[in-house]
Amino acid sequence: MPTDDAAPADAPATADTDVSSLGYEDARDQLVDIVARLESGQVGLEESMTLWQRAEALAAHCTQWLDRAEERIAASED
């Protein structure tokens, strides 16, 4: 689970970037881009599988960010 609220300023958000180092917005943006590429039908099977795996990791990472934010909100309400 991420330990900071944002990715390091010097960490570019590219398809090769380790998912765990991404901030929420960068991970979400990459996920949106991958979904668009997959939906376009313009990528081959092998690339589709690679993109799908990255999308799964990005979706899980975004979920972790959102769960953590929800926990922080709930804790601040107590």
RABELJO-V222983 format. One line per field, one symbol per residue. ss: DSSP state (@ for helix, = for strand, . for the rest). phi: phi as a letter, one per 30 degrees, with the letter a starting at -180 (. if undefined). A space follows every 50 residues. Layout:
ss: ???
phi: ???
This chain:
ss: ..................@@@..@@@@@@@@@@@@@@@@@....@@@@@@ @@@@@@@@@@@@@@@@@@@@@@@@@@@.
phi: .dccdbdedccdccdcddedcddeddddddddddedddddiccddddedd ddddddddddddddeddddddddddddd
